[in-house]
Amino acid sequence: MANQVKQAANGSQAGVDKASLWSRGVVTGDWLSWDRIGFACLCSAIGFTLGLLWMLVVPNTYGAPNGTLLMDYLSFWMAGGQALNGTPEVAYSPAAFSALQQQYTGTDTVFGFFYPPTFQMLQMPFALLPYKIAFAVFIGITTGLLCLACRLIAGNWLLAACLILVPACANNAFHGQNAALTAALYGFFLVGIERRQMVWAGIALGFLTIKPQLGILVPLALVASFNWRTFLSASVSTLVFAALGVAVLGFGTWQAFWIQAPVASAMMELGGVEWVKMISVYGAGRVLGLGHLPAMIVQAVFALAAAVCVWRVWRRTDAMSVRAPVLVGGTLLVTPFALSYDLTLIIIPCAFLIREGLRNGFLPYEKIALFIIIGLSASTSPFAIWLGIPIAPVLPVMLVWLGLRRLQLHAAHPEREHLDGAVAGSV
């Protein structure tokens, strides 16, 4: 009898331990403490720095036989160089631009340039520098801008520094891509909205037109929130930015850009841009064996659902811990053309959610969801390549879900919105 009682007690204790483990590990995420996060960020910073030094200084497998680093930034730098040479339209001629790259690198590896002339104009100062130095300076400046955006959101530099060390940001840096810049602009836009600096928010949006597919849902959000000042400011800024591009590069460059635009769509459809490296619903559909039209239909369904969520959220609440995750998650769901480094954009809504959690408490499962989103932000391509599982769209779906959960909380406690706005404005 005594043994039976002892076994029952042990079984009961085991059940309690399992429940406690589930609660701490998944529900509350208490194991994600600052000491563990800080140590992980320190290791990431060391690895990040050593990796960039290895890539830029030490001969490696990413270099051509003549020493040229074969990364995405090559197309940016060479496009800026063509602008300095007075032939900016060459960057929008696939055949001519590919020939230039092959001549420079001595290899058949080429990178397309599908950005508007305004981004080419921004590359002109960097093209004055040697290629690898320009690479390092561009990544340093754009990552620094992202850190500043995170500082404006989070309120302290330590958290901002931790946020720019997430895997997606490292992935962007190693490619020499511009996702840190676009994420920073998105952050400045959302901070401007939160702090009622509507004109500055619109100016940030004007610069964000260097990657127009990331702004598809923004007009919808601004209309839903009756934010006509930002809408007007963004419109004027876009026109002024484009006019400056015309003044510097000539109208013919814009014509060449629009003529080349269908090439990007064709490359996406035909797999010129590998589907396993894409993070869109369309890319996931192609990896799973869908044809172009069925994949686009599924993409359209997700895009419509994302648009509905953005409209609902931006009309009903001012809380940026709700608005930012839904808008950014929806943005990554609505565009069919997005690649792995574009997940750097998730840093901005994660910053708002972490700030809210630190101030007012995290919701159940919120910490573990953020851990999964951040932890997998640079692993979507390997999952698709090695396992044939396109997990990338799951991450923005989780962001939208986190935002909608917060919407329910703010609907039940509307006084939190005023508190959040007051605290954000005082940072």
C-alpha positions, 0 to 999 in steps of 0.5 A: 500500500505504501509503495502504491501511494509513493508511486502515485505521488511520484506520478503526480509530481512527474505530471506537475513537472511536465506541466511546469516544463510546458508552461515555462518552455512554451507558454510563458517562455521564461527561459528566454531570459536577458542573460541567455539572450545577451550571451547569444547576441554576443556570440552572434556579434563575434561570428557576424564580424569574423564572417564578414572579415573572412568574406571580404579579406580572406580568399574564399569560395565566394570569390572569383579567380581574380579575387572579385567577391561574387555577391549581390552587391556587385550589381549595385556597385556596378550600376552606380559605376555606370551612372558615374560613367554617364551610361546609367541605362546600361544597368537595365539592359540584361545582356549588356550589364551581364557582359560587363559583370563577366568582363569584370569578374572573369566568370559567368556569374551575374546579378540582375539589377531590378531596382528603380533609378532612384536606388541606382542614384543612391549607389553613385557615392559608393561606386567612387570606392573600391568594390570591397570597401564599398560593400563594407561601407554600404552594409555598415551605413544601412545596418547602422540606420536599422540600429537607429530605427530600432533605438527609436522604437525600443528606447535603448541602444542595447536592445537595438544592438541585439535586434540587428544581430538576428539571423536575417540581418546577418544574411542580408549583410553577407549578401550585400543586400539592401534589406537593412535599409528598407527595414530602417525606412519602414521603422522610421515610417512607423515611428513617425506615425506613432509619434504623430510626425506625419510629414516625416513618416511620409518622407520615409515612405518616399525613400522606401520606393526604392523597393516599391513591392514593400509598400503595396499595403501602406496606402491601404493602411493610411486610408483606413486610418484617415492619415491624409497628411502622411499620404500627401507627404509620401506622394510629394516625397515620391515625386520629388525623389523620382524627379531628382532621379530624372535630373541626375540620370536622365529620363531615358534611364526611367524608360529603360527601367520600365522596359526591363520591368517584365524581365523580373516577372519572367525570371520569377515565373521561369525560376531564374530567381530560384523558388527555394530562395523566395519567401513568398506564398507564390515561391512556396507554391512553386516549390510544392509543385504548383504551376504559375497560375495556381501559385498566383491564385493562392498568392492572391488569396493570401494577399486579400486576407492580408489586406483585410487584416491591415484594413481592420487593424489600422482602422480600429487601433493606434497601438503600434504593437498591433499595427506594425506586425499586421502591416509588415507580416501582410506586406511579406504575404502580399508580394510574390517577389521577395527573397530570404534577406527580405525577412530582415523586415521582421526586425521592426515589428519584433521591436514593437512587440518586444517593447510592449512585452517588456513594458506591459507583459508578454502574452501566452506563447508570444515569447516562443513565437518571437523566438521561432520567427527570429530564429528561423529568419535566415533558415527558410532557404535551407529548409526548402533546398534540403527538405523541400519544405517552404516554411518562409510564409509561416513567419509573416503569418505568425506575425499577423497572428501576434498582431491580431492577438494584441488587437483583442487585448487593446480592444478589451483595455483601450486605455493601453493605447493612450499609455503606449502612445504617451510612453513612445512619444517620451522616448 
